[in-house]
Amino acid sequence: LGFLAALSDDISSLAGKTMAQATTSISGSLNNTSVMLDDIAVYTKVASAKSSGIIIDDLAAISSLTNETTASILQKEIKKAHSFDELKQNLAHIKGEEKRMLEEELAQLLEAAGAQAKRKAAQRELPIVWKIALGSAKNKLIIIPLILIISAVAPWLLMPILVMGGIYLAFEGTESVIHKLFEHHDEQTQEETLEELSTEHFEAGKVSSAIKTDFILSLEIMVIALSLVKDQPILTQLATLALVAFITTVAVYGIVALIIKLDDIGFFLQARTNGILNKLGDGLIAIVPYLIKIISVIGTVAMLAVGGGIIIHQLHLFGGVQKWIDVNIHGLAWLGMFGLEILFGLAVGYLAMKGVVIAAFVQAKFKK
């Protein structure tokens, strides 16, 4: 769940979340034509970055978009200007009725630029999910024979693998908690966001990171699945692992694809003439951000509990505490253990984070 929420949030950012941070400020007033033009240029460059990986110059961006609008004043001024800065200077001197018409055109252009950027960015969402799903399938093709060989040759290695996976889950969960509660990053500059949104950089980074995380989680799932059929014939083990691999891959990435497209479905329904469909579309658009946040919270708690629980059970820790919980809490013993697993997951995750910092420091010293 934690992986699913993070991945959905990352990919859905293509369709506007990060794009909205690209501009220095979205003009609340039409009087500042310079800021409006900057916003339009950035939106159009984002659309270009997500569709082709090429960021075109500001003047060309505005010119390209005005061809699709009724921006007659802008078209006339663009033909006279030799640079984007010159265009801004020329527009700043427009007065009277022409200024009012220009403000209307800029408002239309800003809306069109934002819609274009969202539309072109959204076209990349499902291809990214597909790339990660293929990577996940390849991970499982490696993992299944690997753990079957380990189970046959060195079964004692399965326990350390589970423990290491538990530490990783605790690390991811703790890092998520600290990031959400204590870390507040400043808004990105236009240049930083455009660089992040460039097709090759953004997609390659997200796909690579997601596939690495998927490998760890898939390894844990496969080892746990194998432990349930370890006494069965090899063909039964293989069939079980293959079935689990197929179901988890299709389910996880199918849900991710559905979540990131819910808002698009909402926009589609909003455009229908049927009042009920309009309301349904409004509801979908409104609920998607909250849905991702809820899944993210549940997922973070799940990572901590599962990570802590795996380590506790594999290393047989807190036997006395478990007995005390069983005796004194009775019907809510499961809740007590759940809380213990979360707290232990937090502790292990925090130590793992410190270990990563120390390892990075030592590595830097050795490089010097």
ZATORKE-789543 format. One line per 2 residues: number of its first residue (from 1); for each residue x, y, z of N, C-alpha, C, CB. Coordinates in pm, whole numbers. Atoms other than C-alpha are relative to their C-alpha. Last residue first. Glycine has a CB too. Layout:
BEGIN
NUM	X:Y:Z:X:Y:Z:X:Y:Z:X:Y:Z; ...
END
This chain:
BEGIN
368	-102:-104:-11:3882:1130:-89:138:-60:16:-31:92:118; -18:-56:134:3673:836:-209:106:109:0:-132:56:-54
366	-84:94:75:3727:663:127:28:52:-141:-68:-139:-8; -137:-10:-54:3595:967:314:95:-90:-79:2:-39:150
364	-58:-125:47:3286:985:90:144:17:46:-84:118:48; -28:17:143:3214:616:153:65:126:-58:-130:-32:-77
362	-120:84:10:3245:670:529:40:-17:-145:-23:-138:65; -114:-78:-50:2998:959:517:130:-77:-16:-22:39:148
360	-30:-101:103:2753:765:297:120:84:39:-122:90:-23; -61:70:114:2773:468:537:38:97:-111:-97:-107:-55
358	-138:36:-38:2710:696:835:72:-67:-116:1:-92:124; -77:-125:-8:2404:850:668:146:-29:32:-60:94:107
356	-21:-47:138:2271:507:568:84:127:-2:-136:25:-70; -101:86:61:2321:378:924:33:43:-143:-45:-144:1
354	-129:-45:-52:2131:676:1061:114:-82:-60:3:-10:155; -26:-130:61:1840:588:835:134:55:46:-112:98:33
352	-42:25:138:1862:223:943:32:130:-72:-108:-78:-76; -139:48:-5:1853:329:1308:54:-27:-140:9:-128:85
350	-82:-116:-37:1537:531:1238:148:-39:6:-45:58:136; -12:-89:116:1381:240:1052:87:120:28:-137:46:-44
348	-92:64:95:1454:-1:1337:22:91:-122:-56:-137:-45; -133:2:-60:1294:234:1590:103:-58:-97:-1:-81:131
346	-52:-137:-4:994:307:1369:142:4:53:-89:89:86; -33:-36:138:943:-64:1298:57:141:-9:-123:-10:-88
344	-127:66:27:960:-134:1673:46:31:-143:-12:-153:22; -105:-70:-77:690:126:1731:137:-61:-26:-31:-5:151
342	-18:-134:58:472:-17:1451:114:73:69:-130:82:10; -69:17:129:524:-379:1565:26:135:-66:-84:-89:-93
340	-140:36:-28:437:-288:1925:79:-11:-130:7:-132:78; -69:-121:-47:120:-110:1813:147:-26:27:-67:53:126
338	-8:-89:116:10:-414:1613:74:128:37:-142:34:-53; -112:49:83:94:-639:1906:19:90:-122:-25:-146:-44
336	-124:-25:-73:-131:-432:2133:122:-42:-80:-2:-73:134; -25:-144:12:-406:-430:1871:129:38:73:-119:79:57
334	-49:-27:136:-385:-809:1836:34:147:-18:-105:-43:-105; -143:35:5:-412:-844:2214:60:31:-138:19:-149:33
332	-69:-100:83:-742:-656:2205:149:-28:-9:-24:139:56; 58:-10:134:-953:-950:2324:69:98:-93:-142:37:11
330	102:97:42:-722:-1022:2620:-46:22:-145:-120:8:93; 87:-74:92:-526:-707:2709:-111:-88:-55:83:58:-116
328	60:-120:-56:-355:-837:3024:-97:74:-92:108:93:40; 62:20:-132:-266:-1199:2949:-81:122:43:108:-30:105
326	104:103:8:-200:-1174:2575:-76:-13:131:61:-135:-37; 112:-57:77:-12:-843:2614:-115:-100:-7:46:39:-142
324	64:-100:-86:208:-989:2890:-121:59:-69:100:111:39; 76:74:-102:282:-1297:2676:-76:96:90:93:-90:84
322	115:60:66:379:-1073:2383:-87:-77:100:46:-93:-113; 96:-108:23:605:-865:2606:-127:-55:-64:62:112:-88
320	60:-36:-129:781:-1178:2732:-106:107:-16:107:47:97; 87:109:-42:842:-1304:2377:-72:31:130:81:-127:15
318	111:-46:-85:972:-964:2273:-96:-111:39:-76:110:-70; -23:-105:-99:1192:-1096:1991:-128:26:81:46:130:-71
316	65:43:-126:1168:-1428:1807:27:100:113:49:-140:42; -105:4:-103:1419:-1323:1538:-54:-38:137:69:136:9
314	-113:79:50:1184:-1407:1249:110:-15:104:56:64:-126; 35:142:10:873:-1296:1437:117:-86:-46:-116:-18:-96
312	36:55:-131:1008:-960:1555:-24:-151:-8:-125:69:55; -123:10:-80:1181:-883:1223:-28:-65:135:63:139:22
310	-87:102:60:873:-963:1016:124:-20:86:40:41:-144; 53:133:-30:648:-767:1254:88:-111:-55:-139:-14:-55
308	-29:33:-140:863:-453:1241:-44:-141:35:-67:99:92; -145:5:-17:856:-449:861:39:-39:141:62:134:-35
306	-47:123:65:487:-541:847:151:-14:16:-38:1:-151; 50:117:-71:389:-279:1106:53:-129:-60:-152:-1:0
304	-61:7:-132:611:-4:965:-41:-127:73:-37:123:83; -143:28:17:513:-70:605:70:-15:134:67:110:-82
302	-17:140:38:144:-94:701:146:-37:-16:-75:-29:-130; 22:80:-122:153:239:887:23:-148:-31:-144:22:56
300	-114:-26:-88:305:402:579:-10:-82:129:9:150:34; -119:70:51:51:236:353:121:19:87:31:47:-139
298	19:143:-28:-246:349:562:124:-77:-41:-125:-55:-73; -7:16:-146:-115:707:553:-12:-147:37:-112:82:70
296	-137:-28:-41:-43:695:178:17:-21:151:39:142:-38; -78:119:31:-377:529:101:145:17:48:-3:-29:-152
294	45:106:-91:-552:814:285:80:-128:-24:-151:-28:-20; -51:-29:-135:-344:1079:105:-38:-111:98:-55:136:51
292	-144:28:-1:-408:918:-235:60:26:138:71:86:-106; -18:144:12:-782:908:-168:148:-37:7:-62:-52:-131
290	21:57:-134:-781:1268:-46:21:-151:-1:-141:33:51; -110:-39:-89:-624:1389:-372:-13:-60:140:6:150:10
288	-130:61:34:-869:1174:-577:114:44:92:36:32:-144; -40:106:-93:-1191:1276:-395:141:-54:-25:-97:-112:-7
286	-19:-47:-137:-1261:1615:-553:62:-106:90:-132:45:59; -109:-97:0:-1207:1502:-912:31:46:142:-35:121:-89
284	-126:70:27:-1421:1193:-857:119:95:8:-4:-68:-138; -37:79:-118:-1701:1392:-693:132:-72:-19:-108:-100:31
282	-44:-94:-105:-1714:1652:-969:50:-77:122:-115:96:40; -132:-51:40:-1731:1373:-1229:57:95:103:-9:69:-134
280	-94:110:-23:-2017:1207:-1041:142:42:-36:-41:-125:-81; -22:7:-146:-2198:1540:-1029:99:-110:34:-134:-24:73
278	-76:-118:-41:-2155:1586:-1404:35:-5:148:-78:127:-31; -139:26:39:-2269:1228:-1469:90:117:39:10:-28:-151
276	-50:100:-94:-2588:1298:-1272:147:-31:-29:-84:-129:-8; -28:-62:-130:-2648:1620:-1466:59:-98:100:-126:60:57
274	82:59:-105:-2617:1451:-1808:41:56:137:14:-154:-1; 117:-85:-19:-2459:1688:-2061:-91:-51:113:-80:10:-129
272	125:58:50:-2119:1523:-2035:-116:95:29:-26:-140:64; 31:-55:133:-1803:1736:-1995:-130:-57:-58:115:-29:-96
270	41:-140:-14:-1787:1669:-1623:-44:61:-133:114:82:59; 140:-2:-44:-1783:1295:-1694:-52:143:15:-16:-76:132
268	82:51:110:-1461:1327:-1896:-148:8:36:39:-146:-35; 7:-107:100:-1301:1545:-1629:-89:-41:-118:141:36:-49
266	84:-107:-53:-1388:1282:-1368:-16:115:-97:58:52:129; 138:49:14:-1244:1002:-1579:-98:106:48:-20:-133:79
264	30:-11:143:-926:1210:-1603:-141:-50:-30:102:-79:-83; 32:-139:26:-934:1249:-1223:-32:22:-148:115:89:43
262	131:-35:-54:-966:873:-1180:-36:145:-29:-2:-24:150; 93:-39:106:-675:808:-1417:-138:38:52:-13:-112:-100
260	-52:-119:68:-399:808:-1155:-91:46:-114:138:-27:-53; -4:-118:-87:-600:579:-930:43:123:-77:94:-24:118
258	136:-48:-25:-689:329:-1204:1:128:82:-81:-107:73; 52:-58:124:-331:294:-1327:-140:58:22:-4:-105:-112
256	-73:-125:24:-205:241:-970:-56:70:-124:152:-27:-17; 55:-99:-94:-480:-18:-909:69:135:-18:16:-49:145
254	135:-32:45:-381:-210:-1223:-64:105:88:-86:-126:-2; -12:-100:106:-19:-180:-1121:-133:30:-67:98:-47:-104
252	-67:-124:-42:-75:-345:-786:-2:104:-111:144:-28:43; 80:-74:-98:-334:-603:-896:64:135:34:-17:-84:127
250	120:-54:65:-160:-718:-1216:-80:86:98:-88:-115:-53; -40:-96:104:178:-756:-1047:-122:65:-63:84:-71:-108
248	-51:-122:-62:39:-913:-729:39:104:-104:121:-31:89; 108:-73:-67:-178:-1163:-916:52:131:57:-61:-85:112
246	93:-55:99:95:-1273:-1157:-105:87:66:-68:-113:-79; -70:-103:78:362:-1315:-890:-95:67:-98:119:-60:-75
244	-14:-117:-88:124:-1504:-658:65:116:-75:82:-36:126; 134:-56:-17:33:-1741:-943:4:125:86:-95:-104:63
242	39:-62:128:397:-1797:-1039:-136:67:11:-2:-105:-111; -76:-124:15:493:-1858:-675:-38:74:-129:150:-29:0
240	48:-96:-101:215:-2113:-630:69:134:-16:24:-54:141; 132:-47:43:298:-2293:-957:-56:105:95:-98:-119:-10
238	-17:-85:117:666:-2315:-864:-133:58:-46:64:-79:-113; -65:-123:-42:596:-2446:-515:10:99:-117:139:-29:57
236	101:-76:-76:348:-2701:-649:57:133:45:-48:-81:122; 94:-54:98:603:-2813:-909:-110:81:67:-61:-114:-81
234	-58:-115:68:870:-2846:-638:-95:62:-102:129:-40:-69; -87:33:114:657:-3078:-427:44:126:-74:-71:-96:-97
232	70:55:116:511:-2929:-104:101:-36:-111:-106:103:-53; 1:147:-12:693:-2885:229:-68:-68:-118:-69:-41:129
230	-137:53:3:793:-2523:153:5:-152:7:80:59:114; 8:126:76:435:-2430:63:136:-70:-5:-51:28:-145
228	130:64:-23:370:-2146:312:-12:-134:-71:-112:91:-47; 0:58:-134:738:-2046:328:-131:-74:30:23:109:105
226	-72:127:2:734:-2000:-48:-3:-69:136:145:22:-44; 84:98:71:463:-1733:-22:67:-137:-2:-28:48:-145
224	111:34:-90:668:-1549:244:-92:-105:-65:-81:128:37; -56:82:-108:978:-1566:23:-110:-42:98:111:77:76
222	-30:134:52:779:-1447:-280:57:-92:109:100:11:-116; 127:70:28:625:-1152:-95:26:-144:-44:-80:76:-108
220	66:32:-127:960:-1043:50:-127:-83:-22:-35:130:76; -82:102:-65:1134:-1065:-288:-63:-44:132:143:51:24
218	32:127:66:849:-875:-451:78:-115:63:30:8:-150; 133:43:-46:887:-595:-196:-39:-134:-61:-105:106:-36
216	-4:33:-144:1261:-568:-254:-134:-54:47:39:125:83; -82:120:-16:1229:-586:-634:5:-44:146:143:24:-53
214	81:118:32:938:-339:-637:81:-128:21:-51:7:-145; 87:23:-116:1155:-80:-465:-84:-125:-20:-90:122:26
212	-87:44:-110:1418:-118:-738:-82:-30:125:107:108:32; -36:140:27:1149:-104:-1009:92:-54:110:70:-13:-138
210	115:87:-28:1000:213:-859:35:-147:-21:-118:38:-88; 24:4:-145:1336:392:-845:-113:-97:35:-33:140:53
208	-111:71:-63:1422:304:-1206:-22:-16:150:132:74:-26; 8:142:37:1080:405:-1338:107:-80:71:13:-17:-153
206	115:62:-65:1072:732:-1148:-8:-149:-29:-130:68:-44; -19:2:-145:1424:833:-1250:-113:-71:73:13:142:53
204	-104:98:-30:1385:733:-1614:21:-12:150:132:38:-69; 51:135:17:1054:916:-1636:104:-105:37:-47:-21:-142
202	109:31:-92:1174:1242:-1489:-41:-147:-9:-120:90:-27; -43:-8:-140:1511:1266:-1660:-108:-48:95:40:143:35
200	-99:103:-29:1411:1144:-2006:34:-3:150:127:24:-82; 46:138:18:1088:1341:-2030:101:-104:46:-34:-23:-144
198	-45:42:132:1201:1672:-1885:-20:-150:-13:150:39:-24; 107:48:86:982:1733:-1583:46:-40:-139:-104:105:-11
196	60:121:-58:1263:1754:-1331:-102:-60:-94:-66:31:134; -101:105:9:1454:1998:-1553:-56:-131:52:128:38:78
194	-7:39:140:1139:2205:-1597:102:-110:-22:33:120:-87; 117:80:31:1092:2202:-1222:1:-46:-145:-126:80:29
192	-8:130:-68:1446:2312:-1147:-117:-89:-37:4:20:152; -104:80:64:1438:2589:-1413:8:-139:62:135:69:11
190	46:45:131:1104:2727:-1294:102:-95:-63:-25:120:-93; -5:-105:100:1230:2737:-937:-53:-56:-131:145:53:-17
188	-104:7:100:1110:2474:-693:-2:124:-89:-15:-126:-85; 48:26:135:902:2560:-392:116:2:-98:-107:104:-41
186	43:-119:70:1084:2537:-62:-50:-38:-139:114:104:-9; -88:-51:105:1098:2200:108:-59:126:-62:23:-108:-109
184	79:-90:84:935:2122:440:94:64:-101:-73:108:85; -74:-61:111:1070:1822:630:-95:83:-86:69:-108:-85
182	-107:-93:-39:939:1740:978:70:71:-115:100:-74:78; 18:-77:-123:609:1556:965:101:112:20:7:-92:116
180	131:-66:-7:577:1424:609:-12:93:121:-110:-105:6; 16:-93:112:947:1351:554:-131:77:12:4:-76:-135
178	-85:-117:-26:989:1201:899:-16:104:-109:148:-42:10; 53:-72:-117:692:967:849:79:128:24:4:-90:126
176	124:-65:41:803:867:496:-59:82:114:-102:-106:-47; -38:-112:86:1158:797:614:-123:77:-44:80:-49:-122
174	-52:-105:-88:1016:582:893:39:123:-79:121:-51:80; 110:-55:-78:807:378:648:44:115:89:-61:-107:85
172	87:-76:89:1091:331:399:-114:67:78:-57:-91:-110; -73:-118:46:1335:228:672:-89:88:-87:126:-42:-77
170	-2:-90:-114:1084:-11:830:70:131:-36:70:-65:120; 135:-53:-15:1025:-169:489:-9:100:116:-99:-115:23
168	24:-93:111:1401:-202:434:-139:62:11:16:-72:-135; -74:-123:-30:1452:-353:778:-25:105:-108:152:-29:12
166	71:-68:-108:1178:-607:707:67:131:37:-9:-90:123; 118:-62:60:1344:-694:376:-82:76:103:-87:-106:-68
164	-50:-115:75:1672:-752:558:-116:73:-70:105:-46:-104; -38:-104:-97:1488:-974:808:50:125:-72:109:-53:96
162	121:-58:-56:1319:-1172:530:31:115:96:-82:-106:72; 62:-77:109:1648:-1225:349:-126:69:50:-32:-92:-120
160	-68:-129:14:1814:-1326:678:-59:88:-111:146:-21:-26; 29:-82:-117:1541:-1592:725:73:134:-4:37:-75:127
158	130:-64:17:1566:-1724:369:-35:90:118:-109:-106:-17; -14:-138:49:1940:-1786:399:-134:73:-11:68:-1:-137
156	-25:-89:-113:1891:-2094:622:13:147:-44:126:-44:74; 125:-53:-54:1736:-2268:322:16:96:117:-86:-114:42
154	-35:-65:-127:2079:-2301:157:-125:62:62:111:109:-21; -143:11:-30:2065:-2540:-140:37:56:137:80:72:-106
152	-50:136:16:1696:-2617:-197:144:-15:49:-9:-41:-146; 77:89:-86:1544:-2297:-58:53:-143:-6:-148:2:-40
150	-43:-24:-138:1823:-2091:-216:-71:-96:95:-29:146:42; -137:55:-12:1751:-2250:-555:50:17:143:96:70:-99
148	15:146:6:1377:-2186:-518:136:-68:14:-68:-43:-132; 37:47:-134:1459:-1832:-401:-25:-151:2:-124:74:51
146	-102:-31:-101:1656:-1754:-716:-37:-58:137:20:151:11; -104:106:3:1418:-1933:-955:106:21:106:67:-5:-137
144	58:134:-20:1131:-1708:-835:106:-110:-9:-109:-25:-104; 17:37:-141:1331:-1385:-790:-46:-144:16:-100:94:67
142	-132:20:-64:1463:-1340:-1145:-18:-61:139:78:133:9; -65:107:76:1129:-1389:-1321:139:-31:54:8:37:-149
140	54:127:-51:976:-1183:-1040:58:-120:-77:-153:-1:-10; -49:25:-136:1197:-887:-1117:-42:-138:48:-51:108:97
138	-138:48:15:1118:-919:-1489:62:-29:137:84:104:-76; 10:137:52:745:-890:-1407:141:-61:-17:-76:-2:-136
136	44:86:-111:815:-583:-1191:-8:-146:-44:-137:47:53; -115:17:-89:1013:-420:-1471:-32:-91:116:47:134:51
134	-91:92:70:721:-484:-1707:124:-26:84:39:57:-137; 61:133:-8:488:-324:-1450:87:-104:-70:-142:1:-61
132	-29:51:-134:726:-27:-1421:-58:-140:18:-57:96:108; -144:25:-11:725:31:-1797:33:-62:136:79:131:-20
130	-30:121:78:345:-8:-1810:148:-36:10:-41:20:-148; 49:115:-78:295:245:-1529:35:-130:-71:-154:9:22
128	-93:14:-113:515:490:-1722:-41:-120:86:4:130:85; -126:60:46:317:431:-2044:103:-19:112:61:86:-109
126	15:145:17:-4:492:-1842:125:-65:-59:-119:-28:-89; 24:72:-126:105:835:-1720:-5:-152:-19:-129:47:62
124	-117:78:-39:268:980:-2032:-26:-88:121:117:92:28; -21:106:99:-52:1104:-2198:116:-91:38:24:61:-138
122	81:116:-37:-130:1295:-1879:18:-117:-97:-146:38:6; -65:71:-110:160:1530:-1951:-75:-127:36:12:90:123
120	-118:69:53:20:1621:-2292:74:-77:109:94:100:-66; 41:103:96:-324:1698:-2150:121:-79:-50:-74:64:-120
118	62:112:-71:-195:1881:-1844:-32:-115:-95:-127:45:72; -104:66:-79:41:2099:-2046:-56:-121:73:61:99:101
116	-89:72:91:-228:2176:-2303:106:-76:77:66:98:-99; 72:119:47:-483:2263:-2033:89:-83:-92:-129:40:-73
114	9:97:-109:-237:2498:-1865:-67:-128:-42:-74:60:117; -135:54:-24:-154:2667:-2195:-1:-103:112:98:113:35
112	-32:94:107:-522:2705:-2286:136:-64:21:-3:69:-136; 84:119:-19:-606:2862:-1949:33:-106:-104:-151:38:-7
110	-49:68:-120:-312:3101:-1977:-78:-128:25:-9:94:123; -125:67:35:-408:3187:-2334:57:-78:119:102:101:-51
108	33:117:81:-767:3267:-2243:125:-83:-29:-66:43:-132; 73:92:-87:-650:3496:-1962:-36:-128:-74:-127:67:56
106	-98:64:-89:-390:3652:-2191:-68:-100:93:75:106:82; -74:99:78:-655:3719:-2456:100:-76:86:71:68:-117
104	91:111:26:-881:3890:-2203:72:-112:-77:-122:49:-80; 19:72:-127:-592:4102:-2078:-93:-120:-19:-58:96:108
102	-120:80:-24:-503:4194:-2436:-14:-82:127:124:91:8; 7:116:89:-859:4306:-2505:119:-92:22:-7:46:-147
100	107:86:-50:-847:4532:-2199:-12:-127:-84:-134:76:0; -49:66:-123:-506:4669:-2304:-106:-95:55:38:106:107
98	-90:108:40:-633:4737:-2658:52:-76:122:117:55:-81; 81:114:41:-922:4936:-2511:85:-119:-43:-92:40:-115
96	139:-16:42:-689:5172:-2328:-70:-130:-34:-6:90:-118; 93:-70:-88:-312:5120:-2315:-144:-11:-53:40:149:12
94	135:-2:57:-34:4900:-2456:-99:60:100:-45:-143:-42; 34:-137:42:310:5000:-2326:-140:10:-61:102:51:-100
92	14:-86:-118:368:4682:-2123:-45:142:-37:132:6:77; 135:15:-54:299:4474:-2435:-23:92:119:-23:-145:41
90	97:-58:93:612:4607:-2606:-142:-5:57:6:-72:-134; -14:-146:-3:834:4538:-2306:-103:68:-90:141:40:-42
88	54:-48:-127:702:4184:-2273:6:152:10:75:-63:117; 145:13:4:762:4116:-2643:-62:54:127:-41:-147:-22
86	48:-112:81:1116:4252:-2616:-152:-2:-11:62:-4:-141; -11:-121:-82:1183:4012:-2329:-50:122:-77:146:23:44
84	109:2:-97:1051:3720:-2536:2:126:86:9:-125:89; -28:81:-118:1283:3805:-2823:-119:8:94:131:46:70
82	-111:89:33:1274:3948:-3177:37:-90:118:121:81:-44; -105:20:-101:935:4117:-3147:106:-100:-47:-62:-49:131
80	-91:-115:-8:729:4252:-3440:120:-27:91:-76:123:49; -65:-17:130:564:3921:-3533:101:113:2:-103:25:-109
78	-102:105:12:495:3853:-3164:76:15:-132:-65:-141:9; -118:-41:-76:314:4187:-3135:113:-101:-11:-37:21:146
76	-59:-118:64:69:4107:-3415:129:41:70:-101:117:0; -59:44:127:2:3757:-3282:71:116:-70:-108:-60:-93
74	-125:71:-28:-49:3895:-2934:69:-43:-128:-27:-121:88; -98:-99:-44:-304:4146:-3054:134:-66:25:-49:73:128
72	-41:-83:113:-493:3882:-3254:106:102:40:-120:71:-59; -88:-103:-56:-506:3625:-2973:56:88:-111:115:-65:79
70	37:-122:72:-805:3433:-3113:86:117:46:-149:33:22; 90:-90:-72:-651:3104:-3009:-39:117:-89:65:50:131
68	120:76:-33:-485:2798:-3163:-103:87:72:36:-121:86; 58:47:125:-216:2998:-3343:-130:-75:24:98:-89:-75
66	95:-100:48:-159:3173:-3012:-62:-40:-133:69:135:-14; 129:12:-67:-10:2851:-2872:-101:101:-55:16:19:149
64	62:129:32:276:2822:-3118:-141:-8:58:85:-116:52; 44:-6:140:361:3192:-3089:-75:-127:-39:120:21:-93
62	118:-86:6:375:3170:-2709:-57:4:-142:34:143:47; 107:63:-78:609:2872:-2715:-128:81:-9:41:-17:146
60	57:105:84:820:3019:-2996:-116:-69:71:108:-103:-38; 74:-66:107:871:3334:-2789:-67:-103:-91:94:89:-81
58	124:-63:-46:962:3137:-2479:-83:60:-113:32:107:99; -19:-133:-58:1218:2904:-2639:-134:67:26:86:87:-91
56	-17:-102:102:1141:2534:-2686:11:137:65:-116:-3:-102; 57:-124:-52:1204:2270:-2422:26:111:-101:60:36:140
54	-68:-118:51:1256:1936:-2594:-70:123:54:1:2:-156; -129:-14:-66:1170:1616:-2406:77:121:-48:83:-124:-22
52	-113:31:89:899:1540:-2661:135:5:68:-1:94:-114; 40:67:122:558:1535:-2494:119:-41:-86:-92:88:-81
50	62:128:-26:649:1603:-2133:-40:-74:-127:-121:18:86; -92:91:-70:901:1875:-2207:-62:-138:17:38:56:136
48	-100:46:96:676:2042:-2465:93:-102:64:80:118:-54; 69:86:95:385:2059:-2222:98:-56:-102:-113:76:-70
46	26:126:-69:620:2193:-1956:-69:-98:-93:-87:24:127; -126:74:-1:743:2453:-2203:-15:-133:73:110:83:65
44	-20:52:134:384:2562:-2266:129:-80:-9:1:113:-102; 96:107:25:314:2595:-1895:24:-65:-135:-143:53:8
42	-40:117:-78:635:2793:-1848:-94:-117:-24:5:34:149; -120:58:59:560:3033:-2132:42:-127:73:115:102:2
40	38:67:125:205:3092:-2010:120:-70:-62:-59:101:-100; 77:120:-35:324:3169:-1658:-35:-80:-124:-127:38:76
38	-95:97:-58:591:3408:-1784:-71:-131:32:66:58:127; -75:57:110:331:3579:-2005:101:-103:49:71:110:-78
36	89:87:76:100:3630:-1710:74:-70:-113:-118:79:-55; 14:123:-78:385:3765:-1499:-89:-99:-74:-58:29:140
34	-131:68:0:472:4020:-1768:-9:-132:73:107:89:65; -11:81:122:108:4113:-1828:130:-77:-3:-11:88:-124
32	-143:29:18:70:4228:-1469:17:-93:-120:60:-64:129; -75:-122:26:-272:4393:-1480:146:-28:-29:-12:93:117
30	-37:-5:141:-458:4065:-1521:82:123:-33:-124:-4:-87; 48:-121:66:-461:4008:-1148:46:0:-144:48:127:73
28	138:-16:-44:-431:3686:-954:-63:122:-64:-7:12:152; 48:-136:-20:-120:3600:-1151:-146:2:42:19:82:-127
26	113:-10:93:0:3249:-1098:-67:133:27:-100:-121:17; 129:-33:-63:335:3291:-930:-107:2:-108:6:136:76
24	-39:-77:-118:693:3178:-996:-123:45:76:86:121:-38; 3:-144:17:548:2916:-1227:41:70:127:-139:46:-43
22	-102:-45:93:661:2557:-1206:4:152:-12:-22:-61:-136; -107:-63:-76:467:2474:-891:105:62:-92:65:-101:93
20	53:-118:-65:149:2409:-1091:106:74:80:-116:-37:89; 10:-107:97:344:2173:-1315:-49:129:63:-91:-41:-113
18	-129:-65:5:433:1964:-1014:-3:116:-97:109:-100:-40; -38:-38:-137:70:1883:-945:133:74:1:9:-124:90
16	31:-135:-47:-38:1904:-1309:48:37:137:-139:19:-4; 119:-63:56:-66:1575:-1493:-36:132:67:-115:-93:9
14	-19:-33:142:286:1450:-1435:-114:85:-53:14:-127:-83; -60:-134:4:228:1469:-1060:28:43:-143:130:2:82
12	107:-97:20:-5:1171:-1109:54:142:-2:-106:-13:109; 42:1:141:302:954:-1159:-109:103:-25:-48:-141:-40
10	-109:-41:90:464:1044:-828:-48:12:-143:115:-100:8; -23:-143:-21:139:1028:-628:107:52:-96:41:28:146
8	113:-72:58:45:690:-774:21:151:10:-131:-39:71; -11:10:145:393:556:-699:-113:76:-68:0:-147:-45
6	-111:-84:44:388:679:-341:11:3:-152:131:-48:61; 36:-141:-19:42:536:-281:110:92:-51:-28:28:148
4	107:-34:93:123:195:-435:-34:149:11:-126:-85:28; -61:-9:133:453:168:-248:-103:47:-101:59:-136:-43
2	-88:-116:-4:281:241:83:64:24:-135:108:-19:106; 82:-121:0:0:0:0:85:126:0:-93:1:121
END
